[in-house]
């Protein structure tokens, strides 16, 4: 009886093992069957690949190419400070900026990319003269973006739809004067395009500013990268020296007034002295002494203010930041995009993969 039971249990265990093996075999993908299915569907797969290549080329070719030019700029951070020391050095090695021994400005280099997105900064670039690489375009940057841009069919279609649904009031607004505080729809579109074309970034460890410009013409991209660098330098210089320049202007006005007062009293003294050369009356001598004393006071005031003016000019020179151009703009030879070959290969790979999964779905799933 016991032997019969053992025999039955062995048979049951064998049946269960066979079931498990069948399940595992069903869960595994039969690569040979998949390969044979691909061979069977090779002509359909070839047609799909060919159509994908043709459609991909048709999509990517009308998209205009663009070029990129960049500038790297290292600005002086601030006024030297005797404080800091080893703590700043340790923090700098860990990527943390504690000032590096300088008194930093309210607008730090990290904020320069945000500054370049402002309408005030863009306003300084719209009238820059640009010339295309082939010499056919010679105009301002604003007019170049307005009249000489190439668009893909998709962008043209979207623009046509926007124009169709635009209000009459929007279409009627035409202004040749640009007010950055109140832009028209057309001007706002151009300003937005400039902001997307001109990008700035700052390395937090080294504070190196990178300005990159993308445009459909290589020469214009390089020209605008250089203009953006100059405008950024001018803004930083203006900001850093604003108080010092005000001091120079203030002392210059006072010095000019003091000099004019001194020259006036000097002429008065000379005229009075010439008119009373041989007069020895005490009243005349007393008045001459008064004029001479007044002239001396005016001269001392003029001398003191002139010294203050020279000191303010020296401080202005000290506050003027120095810039180091690490990498200047150059005319790019190869376009930065669109990557046509990568796009076609990517679309072909995706179409092939999806087609294989579709043809072998019963074997895979």
C-alpha positions, 0 to 999 in steps of 0.5 A: 500500500505504501509503495502505491502511495509513493508511486502516485506521489512521484507521478504527481510531482513529475506532472507538476514539474512538466507543467512548470517547464511548459510555463517557463518555455511559454514565457521565453521568447523564441528568437528563432521564430522571431527571426524567421518572422522578420525574414517573412516580412522583409519586403514589408519592413523594407517598404516601411523603412524606405517610407520612413527615410523619405518622410524624415527627409521631407520633414527635416530638409525644409527646417532652416539651418542655424549657426552658433558662435560663443564668447567666454568672458572673465570679469573682475569680481569686485573691490579687493578686501583684506578680509577672507583668508583661508576660509574663503580658499577652503570654500572655493575648493569645495565649489562654494563662493564666499567672496574670494577676498573681494567685496562683491556687487549687488548684481553678481555674475550669476545674475548676468544671464537674467540681465541679458533677458531684460528688454533694456539689454535687448534694446541695446542690440536691435540697432546693431549693424549686421551683414550676412556671410554672402553680403546680400543682407546689410541692415540692423539686427531688428530688420534682419530678424523681421524681414530676412528669417527663413521658416519651416512649413510648420512655422509658416502654417502656425504663423498663418493661423495666428494672423487669421485669428489676430484681432484687427487692432493688433494688425493695425498697430504699426510703430517705427519707434520702440518703447521697451516699456510698451511693445507692440505685438510685432516688437514683442515677437522680435524681442522674444526671438532675440532673447531665445537667440542670445543665451548667457551662462555663468560658471559658479566656480570660476565666474566665467561668463559664456555668451552664445548666439544662434542665428541662421547666418554664421557671420551674423551669429559671430557679430552679435556674439561680439556685440552682446559681449560689448554691451554686457561689458558696458553695462557692468562698467556703468553699474560698477562706476556709477557712484564714482562717476557721480562723484567725478561730475560733482567735484568737476562742477564745484571745481569749475565754479571755484575756478571761475570765482577765483579768476573773477576776483583775480581780474578784479584785483589786477584791474584795481591794482592797475588803477591805483598803482601810485595811490598811497591812501590807506583806504585804497591799500586796505581795499587792495588787501581785502581783494588780495585776501579774497583772491587767496581764499578763492585760490585755496578753495579751487586748489582743494576742490581740484585735489578732490576731483583728481582723487575722484578720478583716480577712484573712478579708474580704480572702480572700472572693472577689467575684463579678460576675453578668454575666447573671442567670437569667430565665424562658425564653419559648420551649422549647429543644427538641425542634426539632419542625419541623426534625425533620419537615423533616429526615425528609421530606428524607431520605425524599424523597432515598432514594425518588428514588434508589430509583426511579431506581437503574437510571438513576443506577447 
